[in-house]
Amino acid sequence: MTGILIALRILLGVTSLLLTLLILLHKGRGGGLSDMFGGGITSTMGSSGVAERNLNRITIILGLVWVVTVIILGLASTYGWA
């Protein structure tokens, strides 16, 4: 069981780093912190290309994997599966 937990911890670390990078790749939509740092200059606010939609899908799937991993590790910590 400890091998699975180690693999889950590694998966959590990798998904955390990838989520951070993917979220930073998204376009700013305006009105938030992205405007403060120069992201307010966007010409196509409503439209998103194929690359942006694929980036959204990958980010959502990776976020779900991250959430499931956190829940499993939390349950393992609570119930002493280690």
Phi and psi in degrees as a GROMACS rama.xvg file:
@    title "Ramachandran Plot"
@    xaxis  label "Phi"
@    yaxis  label "Psi"
@TYPE xy
-69.1038  -29.6529  THR-2
-64.7994  -37.8824  GLY-3
-67.3759  -40.5441  ILE-4
-66.4463  -37.5468  LEU-5
-64.776  -41.694  ILE-6
-63.8236  -38.585  ALA-7
-67.0985  -37.0215  LEU-8
-66.7454  -39.2065  ARG-9
-65.9126  -42.5246  ILE-10
-60.9099  -39.1031  LEU-11
-63.7469  -42.9252  LEU-12
-64.6358  -43.665  GLY-13
-66.8812  -45.1086  VAL-14
-66.7878  -32.5392  THR-15
-63.9856  -45.172  SER-16
-65.2334  -43.6322  LEU-17
-66.2698  -39.0304  LEU-18
-62.6323  -41.2325  LEU-19
-60.4013  -46.0454  THR-20
-65.9335  -42.9893  LEU-21
-66.4934  -39.1326  LEU-22
-65.637  -37.347  ILE-23
-69.706  -21.8952  LEU-24
-77.6169  -19.1509  LEU-25
-65.393  150.139  HIS-26
-73.9006  146.254  LYS-27
-74.6175  139.694  GLY-28
-96.093  -4.67617  ARG-29
91.6513  151.453  GLY-30
85.1599  0.507578  GLY-31
-126.564  -149.218  GLY-32
-67.1452  -23.1981  LEU-33
-64.2483  -31.9459  SER-34
-66.8873  -36.4741  ASP-35
-65.1427  -32.0967  MET-36
-102.511  20.9644  PHE-37
92.416  10.4641  GLY-38
-91.2447  9.11088  GLY-39
-80.2888  -4.04896  GLY-40
-96.3394  87.6884  ILE-41
-126.894  134.396  THR-42
-93.0723  -31.4616  SER-43
-115.712  85.6255  THR-44
-72.3063  -42.662  MET-45
-86.1929  -25.0211  GLY-46
-94.455  146.335  SER-47
-134.456  137.317  SER-48
-80.004  -177.576  GLY-49
-63.6643  -39.685  VAL-50
-64.1628  -39.7851  ALA-51
-67.3372  -39.9894  GLU-52
-65.8662  -40.3389  ARG-53
-66.0901  -38.3263  ASN-54
-62.824  -39.478  LEU-55
-62.1545  -45.705  ASN-56
-61.9492  -46.054  ARG-57
-63.55  -40.3301  ILE-58
-64.4009  -42.0866  THR-59
-65.8505  -44.322  ILE-60
-63.8996  -44.4403  ILE-61
-65.1122  -36.225  LEU-62
-64.6527  -39.7735  GLY-63
-65.7235  -40.1572  LEU-64
-61.7019  -41.1282  VAL-65
-62.8925  -44.9615  TRP-66
-63.881  -44.7015  VAL-67
-62.7839  -40.9485  VAL-68
-63.4571  -42.1339  THR-69
-63.3475  -42.2089  VAL-70
-64.2765  -44.6769  ILE-71
-63.921  -43.8931  ILE-72
-66.423  -34.5312  LEU-73
-65.7462  -42.4632  GLY-74
-65.0009  -39.4835  LEU-75
-64.0851  -38.1818  ALA-76
-70.4365  -39.9733  SER-77
-67.7128  -44.1674  THR-78
-95.3336  4.50231  TYR-79
65.6731  43.1864  GLY-80
-77.3613  -4.41637  TRP-81
